Amino acid sequence: MFPLPTDDIDAIWHIHHRWIELELAGNGLAVLQFCTSDVRWLVPNAEMIVGKEAARSLLDSDVQIVELTTEQVEITGCGQLAYKTSRYTTRFTTSENTEILTASGTHLWILHKQPNAEWKVALVTWQPAS
């Protein structure tokens, strides 16, 4: 693949950072603003979730993220298509368990550049570390 122009990479980095800020603030539903209307969520060991409305149940949870870090973030693509990969570590609590739990693994977004030149996330998936 040819590298994306710097302004496209910067725009995707902005989405990445805002997404994390919103999750840390406990506003997971707000990340849907960065998604296409037919976004796909490929959740490990679950059925595929299609569309913003269907994703609401996934994002409106009792999980409170305490810390979220990403490493080895790579953004590449060509034309109207891009993808972002990273390694993540998330520390969180739930309403059922106030002990801080940790999840880590790898993560993938596929993004489409919209006619208005905005990038939107079209697919979200992750793979927990074994």
Secondary structure by P-SEA (a helix, b strand, c coil): cccccaaaaaaaaaaaaaaaaaaaaccccccccccccbbbbbccccccccccccccccccccccccbbbbcccccccccccbbbbbbbcccccccccccbbbbbbbbbbbbbbcccccccccbbbbbccc
